[in-house]
Amino acid sequence: MVNTKVNLCGITLDNPVIPASGTFGFGYEFAEIYDINCLGTFSFKGTTKDARFGNPTPRIAECSMGMINSVGLQNPGVEAVVSEELPKLKQVFTKPVMANISGFSVDDYVYTCQKLNGQEQIGWFEVNVSCPNVHGGGMSFGTSPEAAAEVTKAVKAVADKPVIIKLSPNVTDIVSIAKACEEAGADGISLINTLLGMRIDLKTKKCVIANKMGGFSGPAIFPVAVRMVYQVYDAVKIPVIGMGGVSTAEDVIEMMLAGATAVQVGAANLINPYASKDIIENLPSVMEKYGIKNLNDIIGGAH
């Protein structure tokens, strides 16, 4: 027998596989086709202070080895998540869930965190700092160590659950940002969010996506994600969650060797709704194939 359990910021997961935010809704949609309690946990749809309709359509573009999306954080707002989404989730999911929160100012992050903090279902906050700072010249919080640290400190001040900061790869130095978040009190680092991409329609000679650019995800970004997870693991002492193009159990092992304690599955869920379940079911046989008895033994094993 192999051991697939891992410990993420003090909470034990049955396995390290976590569907990524924005690819798994609020969970109950997937519970209609399989028992989602087989998951380690999942990160629910990015939630903001106010309801958001999202960006104009079209907002999805296919690519070879991936996809581009510019959904624009469409969500019902934190009040509706607490009153409607979480009660529905409770009927189908018995484990702690990861709350993904976004904001357009530090106060937004704090407000959303405070509203969710008292919910017993929530085990961790995953704070997406890839949002534009509307009061800071349109820069994303995640592109500056100082801004990322400011958000981290503010959320940590009101959260009594572990705070994991989700970083953007669209930076020149991911390590300095990860270290700034750790110094500001982050309990973990989650990376990578999507790369910035674009497609142009040859017939119309215009951008495929109404917003012109969007987040590029899928298998093509996996090597970039592995590299960044490896770099950040070397630089911080807090757990790292790896994601970006993960689609197989072998990918999970590779991410963990790079330094990930847990691994998120994103775009693969949109192609195959059973992707995360399949990866979990395949994980023990892949572990046996490579002589791995306990996943904890391989975290950072490539260093």
N, C-alpha and C positions, 0 to 999 in steps of 0.2 A: 504493500500500500504506500502511496505517496502522500505527502502533506502539501495541500494547496493553500492552507490558511496563511494569512499575513496580518500584521498589525499596522493599521493606519492611524497615526496620531492618538493611540490609546484605545482604538476600537478594533476588535478582531473581525476580519472579513473571511468568509468561507473560501473565497478565492480572490485573486487580484483584479478580476475583470469587471470594469465599470463602464456602461454606456455613457458617452459624453453628452454634455448639455447641448440641447438644440437638435439632437438626433433621436431622442427617446420620449419627447413630450413630457407629460407628468406621470408616465409609467403605466397608467391603467389602460391606455390604448393598446400597448403591447401585451398586457395581461389577458386580453381577449384571445390571443393566439397561443400563449404558453405561460407557465407558472414563472413569473419573474423573480420569485424568491430564490431561484438558482443563482442569481447574480451576486457578486460581492456586495455591490450597492449600485446606484446610478445617480448621475447628476441631472437634476431636473432642468426644464427649460429656463433659459436666462430670464430672471425676474427683475423688474424695475419698480420704482416708487409708483409711477402712474401707468395706466394701461397704454400700450403702444400698438398701433395698427401695422407698423413696419414700413419698409421701403416700397416704392411703387414697383409694379410688375412690368416686364419679366424680371425675376430676381434669382433664377437658377440657370446655370449654363453648364452643359456637359463638356468634359475634356477627356483626352486619352489619359488613362491612369488617374482619374480624379474628377472633381467638379468644382464649380465656383458658385458661391451663394452670397446674396446680399439681402438677407431676410429683414435685417434691421431691428432685431430684438422684439419681434412681435410677441406680445404676452398680455394677459389680462390685468396686470398690475398686482402689487403685493397684497392688497386687501382681498382681492378675489382669490388669489392663491391660498391664503389662509382660510377663507370662508367656504370655498368651493373645491379647489383642486386637492388640497391635502386630505379632507374628509373622504373624497373618492379614492385617493391613493391608499388610505388606511384600510380599505376593504380588501385590497388585493396584495399589499406588500407589508410584511411584518418586521422588516429590518430598518435600521436608521438610513435615511436618505440624505444625499448631498444637495444642499441648496445653493444653486448658482445665482449670484446677484450681480447686477450691473448698475451703473449710475453715470450721470453727466456732471455731477459735482460731488465733492466729499460729503456734503449734507445728504445727498440722494442715497449714497451707499449706507450711511449711518441709519437713516430712516428705515430703509428696506431691511437692514440687518435687525434693527430693534423689533420690527413687526414680526419677524420670523423667529427670533431668538427663543421665545417662550414655547415654541411648538415642539412637543416631545418627539415627534417623528424625525426631526432634523438632527443628524449626527455631526455634520461638518458644514461650514460655509466655504464655498469655492467662489472667490471674489475675482470677477473678470475685470482686469485693469486695461483691457484693450479698447475701452470706450473713449470717445472724444471728450476732453475736458472743455465744456462749453464756456467756462469762465477763464480758460487759460490759453486763449488763442487757437483753440481747436486741436491742440496736441492730445494724443492719447496718454492717459495716466501711465500706461505701461511702457512708454518710450523714454521715460526719465526716471532714474533711480530716486530722485527726491520726491517726485509726484507719486510714484508707486509706494514709497515709504510712508508718505502722508496718508494715503488711503488705508494702508495696513494698520497704522497706529490708530486711526479713527475707528475702524471696524473692531479692532481688538479691544478698544475701550468699552464697547457696548456688547460684545459677544462673550458668552460663557461656553461656547463650543469651539473646537479647533478651527482656525482660520487658515485656509489654503489659498494662496494668491496665484491666479492663472495668468501666465505671461504671454505676451505677443512675441513671435519670432521676427517681426519686422523692425529689428533694431541692429545696431552694429556690435553691441556688447551685452549679451544676455546675462553674463556672469555678474556684472556690476549691479544690475537690477535685482537679480535673485538675492545677492548678498545684502543689498539695501533693505529688501523685504524681511529677510531673516533678522537683521539688526533691529528692525522696527517691531519685531515680535511675532512674525508669521510662524505658524506651526507646520507649514508645509508649502511646497511650490508645485504648481501644476503647469505642464508645458509639453507641447507647444499649441497655441491657438493657431488659426489658419494663416497661411501666407497670403500676400496681396496679389491678386491675379486679374486678368482681363481676357475676354474673347471678342473678336470682331466678326460680324456676319459679312461674308464676301458678296452676297447679293445686294444687301441694303447698304453695305460699306459703313455700317454703324455698329456701335458696341452692342453686344447681345443683351447685356444686363442694363436695365434702365438707369441704375446708379453708376454705370460705366465700369467700376471696379468692384471686386468682392473678395471673399475669403476662399482661397484655393485649398482644398483638402483632398484626401484620398491617398492611395498607395505611393504616388509620385513623391510625396513629401516625407515619407518614412525615414530615409537616410538623414535628412536635415534634422528631424525630430530626435533620432538616436544620438546624433552628434551633440545637440543642445542638452539633452538629458545627461549625457556623459560629462559635459563641461560643468553643468550646474551641480551634479552629484559631487564632483571634486571640490567644489567651492563652498558648499553649505553642509551643515550637520543635521538639518531637518529633512524629513522624508520628501521624496520627489514622486509625483505622479506623472508618468509618461504617456503621451498621446501624439497622434499624427500619422495617419496612414496605416494604423494597425488593423489587420484583417484575418490573421491566423494565430493559432496557439504558438507557432514558432516565433511570430513577431512579439508576442508577449514575453517569451523567454529572452529574446534579444534585448528588448527594452529593459528588462530586469537586470540583465548582465551589464547594461550601460549605467544602471543605478536606480531604476524605478522600483519603488515599493509596491505600487499598484499601477495598472495600465488601463487607459480609457480607449474605448472603441467608438469612433464617430461615424464617418461617411459610410462605412461598411453596413451600418444599421439601415441606411436609406436605400441600399441596393438589395440587401437581404435582411428582412426583419428578424430572422433567426440567427443572425451573425454572432451576436454575443453568446447566445445559448450554445451554438455550435463550437465556438472557441473554448468555452468552459468544459464541454463534453470531451473535446479532443486533448485538453491540457494534460491529463494524467498519462495518456499513452505517449505524448511528445516528451514529457518528463522522463518516462522510463527509457525511451529511445536514446536520450542523451545522458542517462545515468544520474538523473536528479531525483533525490528522494524527498527533499524539503526545499520549497521555493525560497525560504529565508536565507538559505545557504548561498544563493546565487546573486542576491542583490548587490550590485556593484562588482560582480565577479570578474568583469573585463578590465578592471583597474589594476 
